[in-house]
């Protein structure tokens, strides 16, 4: 498996933990998870090891739409 999405629900909304390598082939699955999640939504990238250009572009669009992105590597 290239990546894993682990959904959680807390008092401050839903969160999706993304682990592994997020590449363009998995973006439909990420889009489905985002659509199914309650708002406010946080996407935690603390366990993300690699992302291709298409995945980075999607994450930027999601952040631009108001979804909180955490755990972003400085690299």
C-alpha angles and dihedrals in degrees: 000000000000098000142356131216116206113189121205133179124213141162091276097051136273128325133196118206111205116202131179128010117341111202136165093269090065099046094095089057091049091049090053091050091049092048092050095048124095121241136281089054129188124194112204114205095178092117097038109120101180140003130186124223094267091052092049090050091051092048090051090051091049091050090048089054091059102268112138115236118201136173094041114168117234087230 
